[in-house]
Amino acid sequence: MEGLSRRMGNGPMPDIDAVGTIYYNLHGTWLAVGWDAAAVGEQLQVLSAYFGLEACPEVPPECHVRLTFLTDTPPLSIPTHASCVAQQHGLQVWQADSQLYVRDGVCVVHLDPASRTGLGTLPPTDEQASPTLSMDLLLYSLLLLLRYQGFYPEHAACVAQNGVGCLLVGDSGSGKSTLTLSLVQQGWQYLADDAILLRSCRDGIEAMPLRRELCLAPEATRAFPDTLAHWQPGPWTGDLKKRLDVQALYPAQVCETCLPDLLLFPTIIDAPQSQLNPIGKAEALFRLIQQSALVMVEPQMAPGHLDVLARMVRQTRHYQLLAGQDLARDPRRIASLLEGVQQPAPCI
């Protein structure tokens, strides 16, 4: 452990242990993901694509975030004085002084926030089996480091129309993706489904995409018969949702960022008619926090994360959507429900 800690040091991690490295440009921030085993590299590239990261052929002049996974090295352990600061999706996040450790059942990732670097160790590969890298382990490690670049994750979809940015925020299964695709089919611009990043800018809090493809359960795709030929299976066995490349199908309706003016919190109810009810700022902030991964991790980062969410609430109007049987039969009704609450706001 001491040798690995020294290898991380106080600056960017060197590439000496990685046999492969791939680079991604996420909204102007360069990410480098490295590995020392081909099987791990293949998994990393599939998982990165799933999050919406697109590989860049050129080597950037500098990398802002660097994450490396090794198999041919002693496994990392969590210091005995570390404290568990978060548990979610089968992961644990531990903190020891300024260092973070993300652990699942197979791998530990050591994160050094000051240098924006991370090192994960996996069991060595052999001819019979390859190590399995957790999707959530990779995602959470990247998100923790990206917060130091000013990006804050939110479990939300985002669309825009006539300058109005709308975030659909809620649990999985609340109907966000179905409503998003319905609005896109009625002319709204598409930013992202299910995973976005929030960042402070000169004009307020802007939303940017993390995952671009839209995902729906197979039975939900039947509500959009004109798209049935365009759905693709997930990238690995066990992924039950179908994926739609919205950029390819609706290229003129894709936007890169927007300033949200409307927060919509959908909930499916067993009632004939849907309702759209305004909610207060405190309730809207509470719901944003519930859907913001890792918001309370790291005492030094939590205030900034909470401030971004609070500013988002101040710049938006907020509604709870009780989605009834009418929307289940015809998701296109969402556009008419939103007509009465739209007002101009800048879309970049």
Buried (B, 14 or more C-beta within 10 A) or exposed (E): EEEBBEBBEEEBBBBEBBBBBBBBBBBEBBBBBBBBBEBBBBBBBEBBBBBBBEEEEEEEEEBBBBBBBBBEBEBBBBBEEBEEBBEEEEBBBBBBEEBBBBBBEBBBBBBBBEBBBBBBBBEBBEEEEBBBBBBBBBBBBBBBBBBBBBBBBBBBBBBBBEBBBBBBBBBEEBBBBBBBBBBBBBEBBBBBBBBBBBBBEEEBBBBBBBBBBBBBEEEBBEBBEEBEEBBEEBEEEEEEBBBBBBBEBBEEBBBEBBBBBBBBBBEBBEEEEBEBEEBEEEBBBEBBBEBBBBBEBBEEBBEBBBEBBBBBBEBBBBBBBBBBBBBBEEBBBBBEBBEEBBEEBBBB
